[in-house]
Amino acid sequence: DQQVKQNSPSLSVQEGRISILNCDYTNSMFDYFLWYKKYPAEGPTFLISISSIKDKNEDGRFTVFLNKSAKHLSLHIVPSQPGDSAVYFCAASEGEYGNKLVFGAGTILRVKS
Amino acid sequence: EAGVAQSPRYKIIEKRQSVAFWCNPISGHATLYWYQQILGQGPKLLIQFQNNGVVDDSQLPKDRFSAERLKGVDSTLKIQPAKLEDSAVYLCASSYAGGQNEQFFGPGTRLTVL
């Protein structure tokens, strides 16, 4: 039973354009959401997070949007750069502090120059 | 600040053999996690420690997997005996106790069971 789903296994975007990665969740107890980026042979690195009390959080080129009624979140990268090419994981937790993360299967982003 | 250290980076064993992985978290991080990432899937939590106590081991296959964090710092994860389906990357992560859920991951150990 996948509680966090990333339905697009891969996404290809031209450099300079917007990348939009999507994530859906089923557990209504999830109230804190994170995005991680992973390069080959490295561990995931934290990118950006959002609490359920917000519907948007922005950090430089990265913005996460949360639609609680639809149980959907998305990560926007603008403008996309070749160095953004990686696997992006969506993760969710019940509570913001010290709780386990439930991950989606990931989306491979390729940014073409 | 040094990151999460893991060793070995790669391990190949025969089924029914045993294997152990080591993790050294970021200094000062009281919470330590072990995740299993099977190819094509996201990381799945196996066990979570707070200092040297277990917080959550509900998804740890306890008939073959064990983990310890004796002094509240380093941790080891053991598999005995290994099965083919244990082939995966084993990730260790750490975070501040009571801190926001930003977990810092190590590079992982890629295990292949033949």
Backbone of each chain as ProteinMPNN parsed JSONL, in Angstrom:
{"seq_chain_A": "DQQVKQNSPSLSVQEGRISILNCDYTNSMFDYFLWYKKYPAEGPTFLISISSIKDKNEDGRFTVFLNKSAKHLSLHIVPSQPGDSAVYFCAASEGEYGNKLVFGAGTILRVKS", "coords_chain_A": {"N_chain_A": [[0.845, -1.186, 0.0], [0.992, 1.879, -1.193], [1.64, 4.857, 0.277], [2.638, 7.259, -0.479], [2.909, 8.595, -3.614], [4.597, 8.865, -6.652], [3.849, 9.406, -9.715], [5.051, 9.798, -12.169], [7.663, 8.318, -13.664], [9.818, 9.449, -14.969], [11.114, 12.573, -16.276], [11.698, 14.924, -18.781], [13.298, 17.924, -19.557], [13.9, 21.066, -21.124], [16.831, 23.035, -20.763], [16.567, 26.002, -18.823], [13.833, 26.112, -18.908], [10.726, 25.451, -17.103], [10.582, 22.956, -14.584], [8.314, 20.582, -13.431], [7.479, 18.6, -10.849], [5.508, 16.015, -9.588], [3.499, 14.798, -6.817], [1.533, 12.577, -4.959], [-0.456, 11.785, -2.091], [-1.9, 9.49, 0.29], [-2.447, 9.199, 2.966], [-4.142, 10.849, 5.395], [-3.116, 11.763, 7.712], [-0.614, 12.713, 7.323], [1.363, 15.573, 7.645], [3.583, 17.022, 7.09], [5.903, 17.702, 4.619], [8.469, 16.803, 2.342], [11.048, 17.358, -0.087], [13.577, 15.54, -1.656], [16.74, 15.324, -3.265], [18.623, 13.204, -5.36], [21.744, 12.153, -6.422], [23.547, 9.824, -8.546], [25.108, 7.138, -6.791], [25.245, 8.542, -4.441], [23.863, 9.594, -1.258], [20.432, 10.621, -0.609], [19.76, 14.143, -0.672], [18.518, 16.823, 1.231], [16.103, 19.086, -0.01], [13.843, 20.93, -0.007], [11.074, 21.847, 2.097], [7.661, 21.619, 3.351], [5.117, 22.645, 5.533], [1.87, 21.532, 6.589], [0.352, 23.712, 7.246], [0.833, 25.642, 5.488], [0.535, 26.637, 2.011], [2.399, 27.034, 0.146], [5.896, 27.15, -0.391], [8.966, 28.703, -0.816], [12.256, 28.642, -2.146], [14.749, 30.102, -3.457], [15.35, 28.929, -6.651], [13.535, 26.95, -6.341], [10.268, 25.877, -5.629], [7.705, 24.692, -3.596], [4.44, 23.473, -3.741], [1.439, 22.918, -2.008], [-1.536, 21.141, -1.974], [-3.912, 20.485, 0.046], [-6.548, 19.517, 0.082], [-6.686, 18.022, -2.215], [-4.759, 16.248, -1.678], [-2.157, 16.52, -2.713], [1.05, 17.431, -3.878], [3.518, 19.57, -5.382], [6.654, 20.157, -6.977], [8.345, 22.879, -8.183], [10.799, 23.889, -10.43], [12.572, 26.57, -11.409], [14.705, 28.732, -13.207], [15.263, 25.643, -14.947], [18.285, 23.784, -14.69], [21.164, 22.101, -16.104], [22.576, 20.818, -14.034], [20.582, 20.151, -12.316], [19.685, 17.701, -12.992], [18.752, 14.654, -11.803], [17.532, 12.213, -9.406], [14.429, 12.77, -7.948], [12.878, 12.682, -4.863], [9.821, 12.557, -3.204], [8.664, 13.006, 0.087], [6.926, 12.223, 3.126], [5.607, 12.947, 6.41], [4.135, 12.216, 9.62], [3.63, 14.763, 11.552], [6.029, 17.247, 12.385], [8.418, 16.925, 13.628], [11.011, 14.774, 14.259], [9.947, 12.383, 13.237], [9.294, 9.369, 11.316], [10.041, 9.197, 7.82], [8.06, 8.728, 4.939], [8.58, 7.629, 1.776], [8.133, 8.442, -1.707], [8.452, 6.718, -4.908], [10.175, 8.068, -6.535], [11.237, 10.406, -9.111], [12.903, 10.623, -12.124], [14.699, 13.28, -13.243], [15.689, 14.861, -16.157], [17.595, 17.357, -17.446], [18.017, 19.002, -20.337], [20.638, 20.442, -22.205]], "CA_chain_A": [[0.0, 0.0, 0.0], [1.854, 3.05, -1.308], [1.015, 6.035, 0.855], [3.169, 8.408, -1.216], [3.041, 8.143, -4.997], [5.103, 9.742, -7.699], [3.357, 8.623, -10.851], [5.888, 9.973, -13.352], [9.002, 7.768, -13.392], [10.867, 10.313, -15.512], [10.704, 13.843, -16.863], [12.775, 15.548, -19.539], [13.001, 19.348, -19.695], [14.959, 21.861, -21.738], [17.476, 24.01, -19.884], [15.943, 27.319, -18.791], [12.381, 25.989, -18.775], [10.252, 25.037, -15.79], [10.368, 21.53, -14.298], [7.256, 20.379, -12.444], [7.441, 17.218, -10.379], [4.267, 15.84, -8.838], [3.464, 13.797, -5.757], [0.233, 12.405, -4.322], [-0.415, 10.979, -0.875], [-3.212, 8.97, 0.662], [-2.603, 9.224, 4.423], [-4.56, 12.193, 5.796], [-2.374, 12.153, 8.919], [0.626, 13.373, 6.92], [1.241, 17.017, 7.72], [4.864, 17.649, 6.786], [6.304, 17.118, 3.338], [9.831, 17.18, 1.969], [11.614, 16.889, -1.338], [14.991, 15.204, -1.626], [17.385, 15.122, -4.562], [19.639, 12.158, -5.245], [22.647, 11.872, -7.536], [24.029, 8.44, -8.514], [26.136, 6.731, -5.824], [25.208, 9.401, -3.272], [22.613, 9.551, -0.523], [19.523, 11.746, -0.87], [20.026, 15.4, 0.039], [17.308, 17.612, 1.458], [15.952, 20.209, -0.941], [12.874, 21.908, 0.47], [9.97, 21.218, 2.821], [6.474, 22.441, 3.576], [4.189, 22.2, 6.559], [0.486, 21.556, 6.108], [-0.296, 24.992, 7.537], [1.134, 26.5, 4.345], [0.259, 26.045, 0.702], [3.523, 27.331, -0.744], [7.167, 27.491, 0.209], [9.881, 29.044, -1.9], [13.659, 28.753, -1.794], [15.509, 30.318, -4.684], [14.691, 28.424, -7.873], [12.667, 25.833, -5.974], [9.024, 26.201, -4.941], [6.821, 23.548, -3.375], [3.034, 23.812, -3.573], [0.685, 21.859, -1.34], [-3.004, 21.191, -2.072], [-4.322, 19.494, 1.042], [-7.827, 18.901, -0.26], [-6.421, 17.035, -3.262], [-3.647, 15.418, -1.207], [-1.218, 16.618, -3.827], [2.059, 18.481, -3.832], [4.355, 19.632, -6.567], [7.917, 20.889, -6.884], [8.64, 23.631, -9.388], [12.178, 24.342, -10.537], [12.612, 27.595, -12.454], [14.79, 27.95, -14.435], [15.944, 24.36, -14.808], [19.688, 23.783, -15.095], [21.645, 20.726, -16.301], [22.966, 20.267, -12.737], [19.385, 19.677, -11.605], [19.415, 16.325, -13.425], [18.89, 13.785, -10.63], [16.268, 11.599, -8.992], [13.759, 13.577, -6.928], [11.971, 11.922, -4.023], [8.855, 13.208, -2.337], [8.546, 12.277, 1.344], [5.902, 12.773, 4.014], [5.637, 12.441, 7.78], [3.078, 12.654, 10.548], [4.345, 15.592, 12.502], [7.168, 17.951, 11.798], [9.632, 16.726, 14.396], [11.508, 13.476, 14.706], [9.137, 11.239, 12.828], [9.809, 8.672, 10.148], [9.636, 9.676, 6.514], [7.551, 7.762, 3.964], [9.046, 8.147, 0.495], [7.656, 7.969, -2.994], [9.414, 5.923, -5.672], [11.119, 8.954, -7.188], [11.117, 10.812, -10.508], [14.194, 10.97, -12.732], [14.633, 14.526, -14.022], [16.794, 15.124, -17.083], [17.557, 18.714, -17.999], [18.838, 18.986, -21.555], [21.234, 21.749, -22.542]], "C_chain_A": [[0.886, 1.243, 0.0], [1.133, 4.28, -0.778], [1.483, 7.313, 0.173], [3.482, 7.922, -2.63], [3.604, 9.243, -5.887], [4.865, 9.005, -9.009], [4.183, 8.786, -12.122], [7.281, 9.437, -13.055], [10.114, 8.685, -13.905], [10.256, 11.545, -16.161], [11.913, 14.437, -17.564], [12.388, 16.99, -19.857], [14.185, 20.048, -20.35], [15.525, 22.841, -20.71], [16.789, 25.37, -19.994], [14.432, 27.282, -18.635], [12.014, 25.551, -17.367], [10.15, 23.509, -15.719], [9.293, 21.446, -13.223], [7.189, 18.903, -12.108], [6.258, 17.084, -9.423], [4.326, 14.685, -7.853], [2.062, 13.761, -5.165], [0.377, 11.552, -3.073], [-1.827, 10.57, -0.476], [-3.482, 9.096, 2.158], [-2.927, 10.651, 4.875], [-3.859, 12.663, 7.068], [-1.035, 12.814, 8.571], [0.431, 14.89, 6.981], [2.565, 17.751, 7.499], [5.45, 16.923, 5.597], [7.671, 17.663, 2.935], [10.132, 16.679, 0.565], [13.118, 16.668, -1.142], [15.467, 15.005, -3.053], [18.484, 14.088, -4.384], [20.424, 12.02, -6.543], [23.115, 10.424, -7.432], [25.158, 8.249, -7.509], [26.245, 7.689, -4.636], [23.893, 9.186, -2.526], [21.726, 10.719, -0.9], [19.935, 12.975, -0.069], [18.744, 16.219, 0.096], [17.28, 18.821, 0.538], [15.06, 21.297, -0.349], [11.744, 21.174, 1.17], [8.793, 22.175, 2.931], [5.616, 21.8, 4.649], [2.767, 22.336, 6.035], [-0.244, 22.852, 6.433], [-0.043, 25.995, 6.418], [0.667, 25.844, 3.061], [1.384, 26.318, -0.297], [4.755, 27.623, 0.088], [8.199, 27.624, -0.897], [11.303, 29.15, -1.377], [14.463, 28.873, -3.084], [14.744, 29.849, -5.905], [13.637, 27.355, -7.584], [11.443, 26.329, -5.204], [8.212, 24.919, -4.788], [5.423, 24.085, -3.097], [2.316, 22.623, -2.948], [-0.815, 22.127, -1.487], [-3.552, 20.096, -1.168], [-5.617, 18.801, 0.661], [-7.646, 17.82, -1.319], [-5.355, 16.036, -2.841], [-2.561, 15.343, -2.292], [-0.199, 17.72, -3.549], [2.912, 18.429, -5.085], [5.596, 20.469, -6.264], [8.16, 21.559, -8.225], [10.086, 24.087, -9.339], [12.239, 25.308, -11.719], [13.811, 28.523, -12.234], [15.549, 26.649, -14.195], [17.36, 24.466, -15.362], [20.159, 22.337, -15.272], [22.052, 20.049, -14.988], [21.787, 19.801, -11.894], [19.04, 18.24, -11.984], [19.756, 15.366, -12.283], [17.568, 13.053, -10.433], [15.701, 12.439, -7.852], [12.746, 12.715, -6.188], [11.086, 12.863, -3.229], [8.76, 12.357, -1.067], [7.534, 12.983, 2.232], [6.06, 12.183, 5.407], [4.423, 12.942, 8.551], [3.782, 13.472, 11.617], [5.641, 16.099, 11.91], [8.486, 17.559, 12.461], [9.869, 15.267, 14.722], [10.705, 12.262, 14.307], [9.64, 10.63, 11.535], [9.238, 9.284, 8.874], [9.138, 8.505, 5.675], [7.82, 8.366, 2.593], [8.222, 7.62, -0.671], [8.773, 7.247, -3.727], [10.416, 6.769, -6.435], [10.782, 9.244, -8.638], [12.5, 11.207, -11.01], [13.992, 12.214, -13.588], [15.887, 14.643, -14.88], [16.611, 16.521, -17.665], [18.539, 18.761, -19.159], [19.351, 20.391, -21.857], [21.191, 21.987, -24.047]], "O_chain_A": [[1.454, 1.622, 1.024], [0.118, 4.693, -1.338], [0.803, 8.337, 0.237], [4.226, 6.959, -2.817], [3.145, 10.385, -5.87], [5.605, 8.086, -9.358], [4.035, 8.0, -13.058], [8.013, 10.039, -12.27], [11.215, 8.703, -13.354], [9.084, 11.573, -16.537], [13.016, 14.454, -17.016], [11.297, 17.253, -20.362], [15.336, 19.66, -20.149], [14.791, 23.402, -19.897], [16.468, 25.836, -21.087], [13.814, 28.284, -18.277], [12.889, 25.309, -16.537], [9.697, 22.857, -16.66], [9.355, 22.156, -12.22], [6.885, 18.066, -12.958], [6.042, 17.934, -8.56], [5.087, 13.733, -8.022], [1.472, 14.809, -4.901], [1.248, 10.684, -3.012], [-2.81, 11.21, -0.849], [-4.641, 9.099, 2.572], [-2.096, 11.55, 4.755], [-3.989, 13.822, 7.46], [-0.396, 13.41, 9.438], [-0.538, 15.423, 6.44], [2.649, 18.962, 7.701], [5.494, 15.693, 5.56], [7.982, 18.833, 3.161], [9.545, 15.704, 0.095], [13.82, 17.488, -0.55], [14.714, 14.579, -3.928], [19.193, 14.093, -3.378], [19.857, 11.8, -7.613], [23.086, 9.848, -6.345], [26.049, 9.09, -7.391], [27.233, 7.651, -3.903], [22.929, 8.663, -3.086], [22.207, 11.708, -1.452], [20.4, 12.863, 1.066], [17.99, 16.292, -0.874], [18.293, 19.49, 0.332], [15.478, 22.446, -0.209], [11.481, 20.008, 0.874], [8.906, 23.367, 2.647], [5.415, 20.586, 4.673], [2.493, 23.149, 5.152], [-1.352, 23.071, 5.942], [-0.635, 27.074, 6.401], [0.43, 24.637, 3.022], [1.322, 25.881, -1.447], [4.674, 28.261, 1.137], [8.296, 26.782, -1.79], [11.533, 29.684, -0.292], [14.808, 27.874, -3.714], [13.632, 30.307, -6.169], [12.931, 26.913, -8.49], [11.565, 27.1, -4.252], [8.054, 24.156, -5.742], [5.244, 25.025, -2.323], [2.555, 21.472, -3.314], [-1.296, 23.212, -1.161], [-3.644, 18.933, -1.563], [-5.764, 17.602, 0.9], [-8.365, 16.821, -1.323], [-5.077, 15.081, -3.566], [-2.127, 14.269, -2.71], [-0.54, 18.794, -3.053], [3.017, 17.401, -5.754], [5.581, 21.359, -5.414], [8.18, 20.905, -9.267], [10.545, 24.612, -8.324], [11.996, 24.931, -12.865], [13.931, 29.072, -11.139], [16.4, 26.588, -13.307], [17.605, 25.14, -16.361], [19.602, 21.435, -14.647], [21.889, 18.837, -14.844], [21.971, 19.133, -10.877], [18.182, 17.627, -11.348], [20.906, 15.281, -11.853], [16.615, 13.243, -11.189], [16.413, 12.776, -6.906], [11.872, 12.097, -6.796], [11.557, 13.845, -2.655], [8.775, 11.128, -1.139], [7.313, 14.187, 2.107], [6.572, 11.076, 5.576], [3.786, 13.932, 8.194], [4.456, 12.92, 12.487], [6.257, 15.463, 11.054], [9.557, 17.83, 11.917], [9.051, 14.611, 15.366], [10.772, 11.224, 14.965], [10.326, 11.287, 10.751], [8.124, 9.807, 8.849], [9.723, 7.422, 5.697], [7.358, 9.463, 2.281], [7.688, 6.511, -0.63], [9.9, 7.168, -3.238], [11.41, 6.243, -6.936], [10.13, 8.446, -9.312], [13.183, 12.025, -10.395], [13.212, 12.204, -14.54], [17.007, 14.536, -14.381], [15.597, 16.819, -18.296], [19.743, 18.581, -18.977], [18.62, 21.378, -21.779], [21.644, 23.029, -24.521]]}, "seq_chain_B": "EAGVAQSPRYKIIEKRQSVAFWCNPISGHATLYWYQQILGQGPKLLIQFQNNGVVDDSQLPKDRFSAERLKGVDSTLKIQPAKLEDSAVYLCASSYAGGQNEQFFGPGTRLTVL", "coords_chain_B": {"N_chain_B": [[31.318, 20.819, 8.608], [31.248, 17.386, 9.177], [29.728, 14.822, 7.216], [27.233, 12.164, 7.258], [28.688, 9.067, 7.768], [29.284, 5.971, 6.141], [30.037, 2.49, 5.967], [30.732, -0.797, 4.611], [31.034, 0.6, 1.243], [30.21, -0.969, -0.83], [29.054, -4.344, -1.116], [29.235, -7.768, -1.721], [27.676, -10.806, -1.376], [27.014, -14.325, -0.771], [23.822, -15.974, -0.787], [22.348, -16.777, 2.364], [24.612, -16.176, 3.778], [26.097, -13.953, 6.253], [26.044, -10.404, 6.961], [27.285, -7.15, 7.773], [26.669, -3.71, 8.377], [27.966, -0.437, 8.849], [27.479, 2.691, 10.514], [28.162, 6.088, 11.049], [26.843, 8.806, 12.518], [26.1, 12.345, 11.974], [27.844, 14.534, 14.098], [26.408, 15.141, 17.235], [23.831, 14.611, 16.461], [21.04, 13.094, 17.648], [19.148, 11.348, 16.734], [18.872, 8.495, 14.729], [18.575, 6.747, 11.69], [17.86, 3.811, 9.789], [17.478, 2.928, 6.466], [16.075, 0.964, 3.822], [16.619, 0.707, 0.408], [15.266, -0.504, -2.329], [15.914, -1.29, -5.735], [14.454, 1.004, -7.955], [12.547, 1.832, -6.205], [11.447, 3.979, -3.473], [13.302, 4.989, -0.507], [12.817, 2.903, 2.359], [11.88, 2.913, 5.705], [13.679, 1.069, 8.094], [14.503, 0.961, 10.79], [14.459, 3.155, 13.62], [16.39, 5.059, 15.8], [16.545, 6.761, 18.92], [18.932, 8.39, 20.511], [20.313, 5.71, 22.184], [18.095, 4.147, 22.199], [15.349, 2.289, 20.776], [13.013, 3.666, 18.612], [11.233, 3.112, 16.538], [10.722, 0.128, 15.022], [9.082, -1.244, 13.405], [9.023, -2.101, 10.758], [11.164, -3.711, 10.426], [12.556, -6.742, 9.489], [12.616, -8.937, 11.786], [13.402, -11.546, 12.107], [15.698, -11.918, 10.706], [17.112, -9.576, 10.493], [19.005, -7.286, 12.434], [19.765, -4.541, 14.606], [21.861, -2.18, 16.248], [22.725, 0.395, 18.598], [24.801, 1.121, 20.56], [26.216, 3.039, 22.192], [24.872, 5.3, 21.707], [25.832, 6.644, 19.526], [27.558, 5.624, 17.036], [26.228, 3.128, 14.779], [25.252, -0.243, 13.976], [24.015, -2.383, 11.446], [22.766, -5.558, 10.892], [22.48, -8.463, 8.86], [21.336, -11.695, 8.883], [20.401, -14.91, 8.227], [21.302, -13.836, 4.9], [19.033, -13.128, 2.207], [18.085, -13.452, -1.268], [16.339, -11.378, -1.897], [17.161, -9.344, -0.276], [18.934, -7.775, -1.551], [19.877, -4.543, -2.12], [20.156, -0.965, -1.569], [21.446, 0.201, 1.422], [20.681, 2.699, 3.508], [21.834, 5.1, 5.794], [20.703, 7.575, 8.024], [20.637, 10.718, 9.793], [19.414, 12.968, 12.341], [18.684, 15.992, 14.194], [17.572, 15.581, 17.532], [14.232, 16.123, 18.123], [14.335, 18.047, 16.265], [13.363, 19.641, 13.162], [12.063, 17.588, 10.53], [14.235, 17.242, 8.78], [16.319, 15.101, 7.466], [19.61, 13.881, 7.318], [21.446, 12.174, 4.98], [23.668, 9.374, 4.576], [26.068, 8.031, 2.13], [25.284, 5.46, 1.567], [25.201, 1.807, 1.475], [25.705, -0.497, -0.974], [24.265, -3.541, -1.36], [24.665, -6.716, -2.711], [23.179, -9.771, -3.131], [23.937, -12.995, -3.956]], "CA_chain_B": [[30.635, 19.747, 9.366], [31.337, 16.107, 8.48], [28.433, 14.219, 6.961], [27.01, 10.808, 7.747], [29.638, 8.133, 7.175], [28.846, 4.579, 6.089], [30.95, 1.527, 5.349], [31.425, -0.516, 3.363], [30.202, 1.212, 0.215], [29.684, -2.066, -1.644], [29.257, -5.67, -0.537], [28.634, -8.868, -2.471], [27.717, -12.036, -0.574], [26.147, -15.412, -1.194], [22.656, -16.114, 0.091], [22.549, -17.479, 3.633], [25.736, -15.601, 4.526], [25.747, -12.802, 7.075], [26.712, -9.161, 6.563], [27.066, -6.053, 8.713], [26.918, -2.366, 7.869], [28.307, 0.501, 9.922], [27.093, 4.079, 10.27], [28.547, 7.115, 12.008], [26.005, 9.954, 12.18], [26.653, 13.682, 12.176], [28.069, 14.79, 15.515], [25.321, 15.874, 17.897], [22.521, 14.128, 16.034], [20.612, 12.03, 18.551], [18.248, 10.418, 16.05], [19.531, 7.768, 13.643], [17.633, 5.938, 10.917], [18.321, 2.904, 8.731], [16.505, 2.731, 5.402], [16.383, 0.033, 2.741], [16.118, 1.191, -0.864], [15.308, -1.49, -3.405], [16.003, -0.64, -7.043], [13.19, 1.462, -8.516], [11.636, 2.233, -5.127], [11.98, 4.959, -2.542], [13.802, 4.415, 0.749], [11.825, 2.433, 3.313], [12.479, 2.886, 7.034], [13.8, -0.21, 8.785], [14.564, 1.175, 12.233], [14.796, 4.506, 14.06], [16.906, 5.156, 17.161], [16.702, 8.045, 19.595], [20.093, 8.028, 21.315], [20.522, 4.278, 21.987], [16.826, 3.464, 22.308], [14.609, 2.098, 19.533], [11.749, 4.401, 18.53], [10.343, 2.439, 15.585], [11.32, -0.975, 14.257], [7.92, -2.0, 12.949], [9.233, -2.66, 9.422], [12.418, -4.468, 10.425], [12.33, -8.203, 9.517], [13.416, -9.256, 12.971], [13.926, -12.911, 12.071], [17.005, -11.956, 10.054], [17.766, -8.274, 10.614], [19.162, -6.719, 13.771], [20.503, -3.279, 14.611], [22.153, -1.683, 17.582], [23.379, 1.702, 18.705], [25.089, 0.895, 21.967], [26.653, 4.222, 22.934], [24.118, 6.454, 21.24], [26.512, 7.354, 18.435], [27.621, 4.727, 15.883], [25.225, 2.065, 14.714], [25.477, -1.319, 13.02], [22.86, -3.13, 10.951], [23.22, -6.876, 10.497], [21.548, -9.377, 8.201], [21.808, -13.063, 9.066], [21.117, -15.075, 6.969], [20.819, -12.985, 3.817], [18.246, -13.705, 1.122], [18.247, -12.742, -2.539], [15.521, -10.161, -1.896], [17.799, -8.306, 0.535], [19.754, -6.94, -2.424], [19.337, -3.182, -2.028], [21.065, 0.014, -0.96], [21.09, 0.453, 2.81], [20.994, 4.105, 3.792], [21.776, 5.58, 7.168], [20.425, 9.008, 8.096], [20.571, 11.218, 11.163], [18.784, 14.283, 12.495], [18.648, 16.487, 15.566], [16.423, 15.149, 18.325], [13.266, 17.206, 18.264], [14.493, 18.999, 15.187], [12.485, 19.405, 12.024], [12.323, 16.298, 9.913], [15.258, 17.236, 7.747], [17.258, 14.028, 7.758], [20.833, 13.92, 6.526], [21.727, 10.799, 4.576], [24.976, 8.939, 4.134], [26.115, 7.598, 0.729], [24.663, 4.157, 1.421], [25.946, 0.584, 1.172], [24.995, -1.305, -1.981], [24.407, -4.972, -1.082], [24.219, -7.67, -3.723], [23.12, -11.137, -2.617], [23.935, -13.909, -5.109]], "C_chain_B": [[30.704, 18.458, 8.569], [29.941, 15.526, 8.337], [28.304, 12.861, 7.605], [27.956, 9.861, 7.005], [29.069, 6.718, 7.223], [29.949, 3.731, 5.491], [30.397, 0.125, 5.529], [30.51, 0.179, 2.365], [29.532, 0.151, -0.656], [29.988, -3.394, -0.961], [28.522, -6.684, -1.393], [28.792, -10.124, -1.627], [26.838, -13.084, -1.222], [24.936, -15.46, -0.264], [22.996, -17.041, 1.246], [23.786, -17.018, 4.389], [25.238, -14.435, 5.373], [26.565, -11.586, 6.633], [26.372, -8.089, 7.597], [27.45, -4.732, 8.068], [27.138, -1.438, 9.058], [27.919, 1.908, 9.522], [27.595, 4.959, 11.406], [27.779, 8.376, 11.672], [26.747, 11.276, 12.344], [26.748, 13.946, 13.68], [26.926, 15.625, 16.102], [23.929, 15.443, 17.499], [22.118, 12.93, 16.894], [19.761, 10.976, 17.847], [18.945, 9.809, 14.838], [18.529, 6.819, 13.004], [18.403, 5.003, 9.979], [17.165, 2.709, 7.746], [17.015, 1.661, 4.434], [15.792, 0.595, 1.448], [16.344, 0.13, -1.935], [15.247, -0.749, -4.731], [14.623, -0.267, -7.566], [12.17, 1.901, -7.477], [12.273, 3.342, -4.291], [12.516, 4.279, -1.295], [12.641, 4.034, 1.677], [12.493, 2.305, 4.673], [12.497, 1.472, 7.595], [13.737, -0.011, 10.295], [14.994, 2.605, 12.518], [15.228, 4.442, 15.519], [16.833, 6.607, 17.641], [17.751, 7.779, 20.665], [20.312, 6.515, 21.145], [19.248, 3.473, 22.161], [16.097, 3.391, 20.974], [13.277, 2.838, 19.605], [10.745, 3.652, 17.665], [11.132, 1.36, 14.865], [10.221, -1.842, 13.667], [8.12, -2.645, 11.579], [10.561, -3.417, 9.321], [12.1, -5.969, 10.468], [13.181, -8.831, 10.618], [13.931, -10.69, 12.987], [15.322, -12.961, 11.464], [17.786, -10.648, 10.195], [17.879, -7.888, 12.084], [19.974, -5.436, 13.66], [20.747, -2.865, 16.046], [22.854, -0.346, 17.504], [23.751, 1.831, 20.178], [25.426, 2.162, 22.732], [25.943, 5.484, 22.472], [24.796, 7.229, 20.151], [26.494, 6.457, 17.194], [26.518, 3.679, 15.95], [25.67, 1.004, 13.728], [24.152, -1.98, 12.686], [23.378, -4.464, 10.44], [22.101, -7.657, 9.833], [22.127, -10.778, 8.326], [20.629, -14.02, 9.184], [20.509, -14.201, 5.869], [20.027, -13.791, 2.792], [18.452, -12.866, -0.141], [17.518, -11.403, -2.525], [16.069, -9.05, -0.993], [18.727, -7.428, -0.299], [19.12, -5.554, -2.527], [20.476, -2.252, -1.621], [20.553, 0.278, 0.45], [21.62, 1.835, 3.189], [20.874, 4.379, 5.275], [21.528, 7.08, 7.126], [20.421, 9.426, 9.561], [19.914, 12.587, 11.173], [18.892, 14.703, 13.955], [17.433, 15.903, 16.272], [15.487, 16.338, 18.481], [13.376, 18.249, 17.187], [13.498, 18.72, 14.077], [12.958, 18.187, 11.264], [13.287, 16.332, 8.745], [16.302, 16.212, 8.147], [18.432, 14.116, 6.787], [21.258, 12.48, 6.248], [23.21, 10.581, 4.283], [24.914, 8.441, 2.7], [25.493, 6.224, 0.493], [25.655, 3.027, 1.202], [25.117, -0.217, 0.179], [25.297, -2.767, -1.719], [23.855, -5.78, -2.241], [24.303, -9.058, -3.129], [22.961, -12.08, -3.8], [23.421, -15.294, -4.73]], "O_chain_B": [[30.274, 18.419, 7.416], [29.084, 15.703, 9.203], [29.152, 12.45, 8.398], [28.014, 9.857, 5.776], [28.455, 6.316, 8.211], [30.7, 4.181, 4.625], [29.671, -0.133, 6.489], [29.317, 0.33, 2.629], [28.425, 0.351, -1.155], [31.024, -3.558, -0.317], [27.357, -6.5, -1.746], [29.898, -10.469, -1.212], [26.027, -12.786, -2.099], [25.009, -15.044, 0.892], [23.812, -17.955, 1.123], [23.993, -17.426, 5.532], [24.1, -13.988, 5.226], [27.624, -11.717, 6.019], [25.308, -8.12, 8.215], [28.422, -4.645, 7.317], [26.568, -1.632, 10.132], [28.011, 2.283, 8.353], [27.466, 4.611, 12.579], [28.035, 8.978, 10.629], [27.889, 11.305, 12.802], [25.833, 13.616, 14.436], [26.534, 16.655, 15.554], [22.948, 15.854, 18.119], [22.771, 11.887, 16.87], [19.665, 9.84, 18.312], [19.534, 10.521, 14.024], [17.739, 6.173, 13.691], [19.455, 5.361, 9.449], [16.043, 2.377, 8.129], [18.22, 1.482, 4.255], [14.606, 0.923, 1.396], [17.468, -0.098, -2.381], [14.605, 0.296, -4.837], [13.726, -1.107, -7.62], [11.057, 2.297, -7.823], [13.471, 3.606, -4.388], [12.216, 3.111, -1.05], [11.634, 4.736, 1.767], [13.541, 1.672, 4.798], [11.488, 0.767, 7.581], [13.014, -0.72, 10.995], [15.778, 3.195, 11.776], [14.545, 3.86, 16.363], [17.034, 7.546, 16.871], [17.502, 7.036, 21.614], [20.487, 6.076, 20.009], [19.301, 2.247, 22.262], [16.201, 4.295, 20.144], [12.508, 2.656, 20.548], [9.564, 3.561, 18.001], [12.106, 1.656, 14.172], [10.414, -3.039, 13.456], [7.458, -3.634, 11.265], [11.016, -3.723, 8.218], [11.435, -6.422, 11.4], [14.331, -9.207, 10.39], [14.801, -11.024, 13.791], [16.055, -13.927, 11.674], [19.006, -10.636, 10.027], [16.968, -8.131, 12.876], [20.77, -5.269, 12.736], [19.954, -3.156, 16.941], [23.482, 0.002, 16.504], [23.105, 2.552, 20.938], [24.943, 2.332, 23.851], [26.354, 6.597, 22.8], [24.4, 8.358, 19.859], [25.556, 6.506, 16.398], [25.961, 3.387, 17.008], [26.374, 1.297, 12.762], [23.278, -2.116, 13.542], [24.319, -4.506, 9.647], [20.931, -7.53, 10.195], [23.264, -11.025, 7.927], [19.904, -13.947, 10.176], [19.324, -13.872, 5.919], [20.307, -14.963, 2.544], [18.925, -11.731, -0.086], [18.009, -10.414, -3.069], [15.515, -7.952, -0.946], [19.251, -6.435, 0.205], [17.979, -5.41, -2.964], [21.598, -2.687, -1.366], [19.368, 0.547, 0.648], [22.824, 2.092, 3.188], [19.927, 3.941, 5.928], [22.086, 7.778, 6.279], [20.227, 8.603, 10.455], [19.862, 13.277, 10.155], [19.156, 13.885, 14.836], [16.375, 15.75, 15.661], [15.894, 17.416, 18.913], [12.622, 19.222, 17.172], [12.861, 17.667, 14.061], [14.125, 17.804, 11.35], [13.167, 15.532, 7.817], [17.081, 16.441, 9.072], [18.262, 14.388, 5.598], [21.41, 11.675, 7.167], [23.907, 11.478, 3.809], [23.839, 8.422, 2.101], [25.205, 5.86, -0.648], [26.796, 3.251, 0.797], [23.971, -0.573, 0.454], [26.444, -3.198, -1.837], [22.732, -5.562, -2.694], [25.366, -9.482, -2.673], [21.991, -11.992, -4.554], [23.354, -16.182, -5.58]]}, "name": "protein", "num_of_chains": 2, "seq": "DQQVKQNSPSLSVQEGRISILNCDYTNSMFDYFLWYKKYPAEGPTFLISISSIKDKNEDGRFTVFLNKSAKHLSLHIVPSQPGDSAVYFCAASEGEYGNKLVFGAGTILRVKSEAGVAQSPRYKIIEKRQSVAFWCNPISGHATLYWYQQILGQGPKLLIQFQNNGVVDDSQLPKDRFSAERLKGVDSTLKIQPAKLEDSAVYLCASSYAGGQNEQFFGPGTRLTVL"}
